């Protein structure tokens, strides 16, 4: 998009540099165009064959229990991903044990789990952390928003995944001795 808007000026500058025999300016213009072309191409290919999964050991537990979650990000192509950032909306009631992992959101009961990756070609990265089930209810996790771009940081793209999963916190168990039932 950038090169399309500025292409007449770039062409005029390139031709002027050639006619005025300014090799340094000519090389700089060519390098500038090549960098922008590579960055544009790279950002278009960045999301190809990227897989993001959450794997919960259990999707239901009682209040106070902890469950492990494993997050995997996989780059299944030969083009490395220089940076990949994801934001996962996450209810605090079933959030990480370390509550500081969740970044504040505009909703008080919801946080955002952020992670940033740099993936080589055909690389899979796994991160595991414990969740603490705090309050009774059924809670949606997601959808995840991914952001990535080119190697030079010129272009960026966003993508929303349709990966909503639910975690359930069961009611607390109370001993039968504490319940006064009629006979």
C-alpha positions as a Markdown table, in Angstrom:
| # | Residue | x | y | z |
|---|---|---|---|---|
| 1 | Unk | 0.0 | 0.0 | 0.0 |
| 2 | Unk | 2.8 | 2.4 | 1.0 |
| 3 | Unk | 4.7 | 1.8 | -2.2 |
| 4 | Unk | 1.6 | 2.1 | -4.4 |
| 5 | Unk | 0.9 | 5.6 | -3.0 |
| 6 | Unk | 4.5 | 6.8 | -3.3 |
| 7 | Unk | 5.5 | 4.9 | -6.5 |
| 8 | Unk | 5.3 | 8.0 | -8.8 |
| 9 | Unk | 7.6 | 9.9 | -6.5 |
| 10 | Unk | 10.0 | 6.9 | -6.1 |
| 11 | Unk | 10.1 | 6.4 | -9.9 |
| 12 | Unk | 10.9 | 10.1 | -10.5 |
| 13 | Unk | 13.6 | 10.1 | -7.9 |
| 14 | Unk | 15.1 | 6.9 | -9.3 |
| 15 | Unk | 15.1 | 8.2 | -12.9 |
| 16 | Unk | 16.5 | 11.6 | -11.7 |
| 17 | Unk | 19.3 | 9.8 | -9.8 |
| 18 | Unk | 20.2 | 7.7 | -12.9 |
| 19 | Unk | 20.2 | 10.8 | -15.2 |
| 20 | Unk | 22.2 | 12.9 | -12.8 |
| 21 | Unk | 24.7 | 10.0 | -12.3 |
| 22 | Unk | 24.2 | 9.7 | -8.5 |
| 23 | Unk | 24.9 | 6.0 | -7.8 |
| 24 | Unk | 24.6 | 6.2 | -4.0 |
| 25 | Unk | 21.1 | 7.7 | -4.3 |
| 26 | Unk | 20.1 | 5.1 | -6.9 |
| 27 | Unk | 21.3 | 2.2 | -4.7 |
| 28 | Unk | 19.5 | 3.7 | -1.6 |
| 29 | Unk | 16.3 | 4.0 | -3.5 |
| 30 | Unk | 16.6 | 0.4 | -4.7 |
| 31 | Unk | 17.4 | -0.8 | -1.2 |
| 32 | Unk | 14.4 | 1.1 | 0.2 |
| 33 | Unk | 12.1 | -0.4 | -2.4 |
| 34 | Unk | 13.5 | -3.9 | -1.8 |
| 35 | Unk | 13.1 | -3.6 | 2.0 |
| 36 | Unk | 9.5 | -2.5 | 1.7 |
| 37 | Unk | 8.7 | -5.2 | -0.8 |
| 38 | Unk | 10.3 | -7.9 | 1.4 |
| 39 | Unk | 8.5 | -6.6 | 4.5 |
| 40 | Unk | 5.2 | -6.5 | 2.7 |
| 41 | Unk | 5.6 | -10.0 | 1.4 |
| 42 | Unk | 6.7 | -11.3 | 4.8 |
| 43 | Unk | 3.8 | -9.8 | 6.7 |
| 44 | Unk | 1.4 | -11.4 | 4.2 |
| 45 | Unk | 2.9 | -14.9 | 4.8 |
| 46 | Unk | 3.3 | -14.5 | 8.6 |
| 47 | Unk | 0.0 | -16.2 | 9.6 |
| 48 | Unk | 0.3 | -19.0 | 7.1 |
| 49 | Unk | 0.5 | -22.4 | 8.9 |
| 50 | Unk | 0.5 | -21.0 | 12.4 |
| 51 | Unk | -1.3 | -23.2 | 15.0 |
| 52 | Unk | -2.3 | -22.1 | 18.4 |
| 53 | Unk | -3.8 | -24.5 | 20.9 |
| 54 | Unk | -4.7 | -24.5 | 24.6 |
| 55 | Unk | -4.7 | -27.9 | 26.3 |
| 56 | Unk | -6.4 | -28.1 | 29.7 |
| 57 | Unk | -5.6 | -31.1 | 32.0 |
| 58 | Unk | -9.2 | -30.8 | 33.2 |
| 59 | Unk | -11.9 | -28.4 | 32.1 |
| 60 | Unk | -13.8 | -28.6 | 35.4 |
| 61 | Unk | -12.7 | -28.5 | 39.1 |
| 62 | Unk | -13.9 | -27.5 | 42.5 |
| 63 | Unk | -13.2 | -24.1 | 44.1 |
| 64 | Unk | -9.6 | -23.8 | 45.3 |
| 65 | Unk | -8.3 | -26.5 | 43.1 |
| 66 | Unk | -5.5 | -26.0 | 40.6 |
| 67 | Unk | -5.3 | -27.3 | 37.0 |
| 68 | Unk | -2.5 | -27.2 | 34.5 |
| 69 | Unk | -2.9 | -25.5 | 31.1 |
| 70 | Unk | -0.5 | -26.0 | 28.3 |
| 71 | Unk | -0.4 | -23.4 | 25.5 |
| 72 | Unk | 1.3 | -24.5 | 22.2 |
| 73 | Unk | 2.2 | -22.3 | 19.3 |
| 74 | Unk | 3.5 | -24.0 | 16.2 |
| 75 | Unk | 5.1 | -22.6 | 13.0 |
| 76 | Unk | 4.6 | -25.2 | 10.3 |
| 77 | Unk | 6.4 | -23.4 | 7.5 |
| 78 | Unk | 10.0 | -22.7 | 6.4 |
| 79 | Unk | 9.5 | -18.9 | 6.9 |
| 80 | Unk | 10.4 | -17.9 | 10.5 |
| 81 | Unk | 8.0 | -15.6 | 12.4 |
| 82 | Unk | 10.1 | -12.8 | 13.8 |
| 83 | Unk | 7.4 | -11.9 | 16.4 |
| 84 | Unk | 4.0 | -13.2 | 17.3 |
| 85 | Unk | 1.9 | -11.7 | 20.0 |
| 86 | Unk | -1.3 | -13.1 | 21.3 |
| 87 | Unk | -4.0 | -11.8 | 23.6 |
| 88 | Unk | -6.4 | -14.2 | 25.2 |
| 89 | Unk | -9.3 | -12.9 | 27.3 |
| 90 | Unk | -9.3 | -14.8 | 30.5 |
| 91 | Unk | -11.8 | -14.6 | 33.5 |
| 92 | Unk | -10.0 | -14.0 | 36.8 |
| 93 | Unk | -12.2 | -16.6 | 38.5 |
| 94 | Unk | -10.3 | -19.3 | 36.6 |
| 95 | Unk | -7.1 | -17.4 | 36.0 |
| 96 | Unk | -3.4 | -18.3 | 36.6 |
| 97 | Unk | -2.2 | -18.9 | 40.1 |
| 98 | Unk | 0.1 | -15.9 | 39.6 |
| 99 | Unk | -2.6 | -13.3 | 39.0 |
| 100 | Unk | 0.0 | -10.8 | 37.7 |
| 101 | Unk | 0.2 | -12.9 | 34.5 |
| 102 | Unk | -3.2 | -11.4 | 33.5 |
| 103 | Unk | -3.0 | -7.8 | 32.2 |
| 104 | Unk | -5.9 | -5.6 | 33.1 |
| 105 | Unk | -8.9 | -5.2 | 30.8 |
| 106 | Unk | -11.8 | -2.8 | 30.7 |
| 107 | Unk | -13.9 | -5.4 | 32.6 |
| 108 | Unk | -13.1 | -5.9 | 36.2 |
| 109 | Unk | -13.7 | -9.7 | 36.2 |
| 110 | Unk | -11.7 | -10.2 | 33.1 |
| 111 | Unk | -8.0 | -10.1 | 32.3 |
| 112 | Unk | -5.9 | -10.6 | 29.2 |
| 113 | Unk | -3.2 | -13.3 | 29.0 |
| 114 | Unk | -0.4 | -11.9 | 26.8 |
| 115 | Unk | 2.5 | -13.9 | 25.4 |
| 116 | Unk | 5.0 | -13.0 | 22.7 |
| 117 | Unk | 6.9 | -15.6 | 20.7 |
| 118 | Unk | 9.7 | -15.6 | 18.1 |
| 119 | Unk | 9.4 | -18.8 | 16.1 |
| 120 | Unk | 12.0 | -20.4 | 13.8 |
| 121 | Unk | 10.9 | -22.4 | 10.9 |
| 122 | Unk | 9.1 | -25.6 | 11.8 |
| 123 | Unk | 9.3 | -24.8 | 15.5 |
| 124 | Unk | 6.8 | -25.6 | 18.3 |
| 125 | Unk | 6.8 | -23.7 | 21.6 |
| 126 | Unk | 5.0 | -25.0 | 24.7 |
| 127 | Unk | 4.3 | -23.0 | 27.8 |
| 128 | Unk | 2.6 | -24.5 | 30.9 |
| 129 | Unk | 1.2 | -22.8 | 33.9 |
| 130 | Unk | -1.2 | -23.6 | 36.7 |
| 131 | Unk | -4.7 | -22.2 | 36.9 |
| 132 | Unk | -6.6 | -21.7 | 40.1 |
| 133 | Unk | -10.4 | -22.2 | 40.1 |
| 134 | Unk | -11.7 | -19.5 | 42.4 |
| 135 | Unk | -15.5 | -19.0 | 42.0 |
| 136 | Unk | -18.4 | -21.3 | 41.0 |
| 137 | Unk | -19.6 | -20.9 | 37.4 |
| 138 | Unk | -18.9 | -21.7 | 33.7 |
| 139 | Unk | -16.3 | -19.3 | 32.2 |
| 140 | Unk | -15.5 | -18.8 | 28.5 |
| 141 | Unk | -11.8 | -18.5 | 27.5 |
| 142 | Unk | -11.1 | -16.7 | 24.3 |
| 143 | Unk | -11.3 | -15.9 | 21.5 |
| 144 | Unk | -7.6 | -15.4 | 20.9 |
| 145 | Unk | -6.3 | -12.4 | 19.0 |
| 146 | Unk | -3.0 | -12.9 | 17.3 |
| 147 | Unk | -0.8 | -10.1 | 15.9 |
| 148 | Unk | 2.4 | -10.5 | 13.8 |
| 149 | Unk | 4.3 | -8.7 | 11.2 |
| 150 | Unk | 7.5 | -8.5 | 9.2 |
| 151 | Unk | 11.1 | -8.8 | 10.2 |
| 152 | Unk | 11.7 | -5.1 | 10.0 |
| 153 | Unk | 8.7 | -4.0 | 12.1 |
| 154 | Unk | 7.2 | -2.0 | 9.2 |
| 155 | Unk | 3.9 | -3.9 | 8.8 |
| 156 | Unk | 1.7 | -5.7 | 11.2 |
| 157 | Unk | -1.4 | -7.8 | 10.9 |
| 158 | Unk | -4.1 | -9.1 | 13.3 |
| 159 | Unk | -6.2 | -12.2 | 13.3 |
| 160 | Unk | -8.9 | -13.4 | 15.6 |
| 161 | Unk | -9.3 | -17.1 | 16.2 |
| 162 | Unk | -12.6 | -18.9 | 16.8 |
| 163 | Unk | -11.3 | -20.9 | 19.7 |
| 164 | Unk | -13.6 | -20.3 | 22.7 |
| 165 | Unk | -13.4 | -23.0 | 25.3 |
| 166 | Unk | -15.2 | -23.3 | 28.7 |
| 167 | Unk | -13.9 | -24.0 | 32.1 |
| 168 | Unk | -16.4 | -25.0 | 34.9 |
| 169 | Unk | -16.0 | -24.5 | 38.6 |
| 170 | Unk | -18.3 | -26.9 | 40.4 |
| 171 | Unk | -20.2 | -26.0 | 43.6 |
| 172 | Unk | -18.3 | -26.5 | 46.8 |
| 173 | Unk | -18.7 | -29.8 | 48.5 |
| 174 | Unk | -20.2 | -29.7 | 52.0 |
| 175 | Unk | -20.2 | -32.6 | 54.5 |
| 176 | Unk | -23.5 | -34.3 | 55.1 |
| 177 | Unk | -23.2 | -33.7 | 58.8 |
| 178 | Unk | -23.5 | -30.0 | 58.2 |
| 179 | Unk | -26.8 | -30.4 | 56.3 |
| 180 | Unk | -29.9 | -30.6 | 58.5 |
| 181 | Unk | -32.4 | -32.7 | 56.4 |
| 182 | Unk | -35.8 | -33.7 | 57.8 |
| 183 | Unk | -36.2 | -37.4 | 58.4 |
